Amino acid sequence: MEDIFERLTNQLLSKNESLSYEKGRTWVEMLWGDFEATYAKAGYEYKGMELTEKIVTQWIEQYGDKLHEIQTRNPKFKKLLEADDQEKKH
């Protein structure tokens, strides 16, 4: 799984130079987790990591260059993204 996250993070960073590695990795992990949780809540049968990787790859291709502009209200995501910003300031 580490290899998949690393590959997706590098793909995202190639699309968006405004993201640090840490923030890019956070975005990949959030997109991955959000897709799997939403898919499960909708009652779909788990289709494996291959489907999740395919969807996250599509999102990166479509929205990767704009992810740094997104402000989230989701407390979990907001906390993760703000933590990266705070670490840069220190």
FENURJO-V264668 format. One record per residue. OMEGA is omega in whole degrees, -180 to 180 (none if undefined). NEAR is the number of other ideal C-beta (glycine too) atoms within 8 Angstrom. Layout:
omega:OMEGA near:NEAR
omega:OMEGA near:NEAR
This chain:
omega:179 near:5
omega:179 near:5
omega:180 near:6
omega:-180 near:9
omega:179 near:12
omega:180 near:8
omega:-180 near:8
omega:178 near:14
omega:179 near:12
omega:177 near:8
omega:179 near:11
omega:-179 near:15
omega:176 near:11
omega:178 near:5
omega:-172 near:9
omega:-179 near:12
omega:179 near:4
omega:-178 near:4
omega:171 near:12
omega:177 near:7
omega:-177 near:8
omega:-180 near:8
omega:176 near:11
omega:178 near:13
omega:178 near:10
omega:179 near:11
omega:-180 near:11
omega:-179 near:14
omega:179 near:9
omega:179 near:10
omega:180 near:11
omega:-178 near:12
omega:-180 near:8
omega:179 near:8
omega:-178 near:11
omega:179 near:9
omega:180 near:8
omega:179 near:8
omega:180 near:11
omega:180 near:9
omega:179 near:6
omega:176 near:6
omega:179 near:4
omega:176 near:7
omega:-180 near:3
omega:-178 near:6
omega:176 near:8
omega:-178 near:6
omega:-178 near:7
omega:179 near:7
omega:-180 near:8
omega:179 near:13
omega:180 near:10
omega:-179 near:8
omega:180 near:9
omega:177 near:13
omega:178 near:10
omega:179 near:8
omega:178 near:10
omega:179 near:14
omega:-177 near:7
omega:-170 near:6
omega:-174 near:7
omega:-178 near:12
omega:-178 near:6
omega:-174 near:8
omega:-179 near:11
omega:-179 near:8
omega:-174 near:5
omega:172 near:6
omega:-176 near:4
omega:174 near:7
omega:179 near:5
omega:-174 near:6
omega:-179 near:6
omega:-179 near:6
omega:-179 near:9
omega:-180 near:10
omega:180 near:8
omega:-178 near:10
omega:178 near:11
omega:178 near:8
omega:178 near:8
omega:179 near:12
omega:-180 near:8
omega:180 near:8
omega:179 near:8
omega:-176 near:7
omega:-176 near:5
omega:none near:4
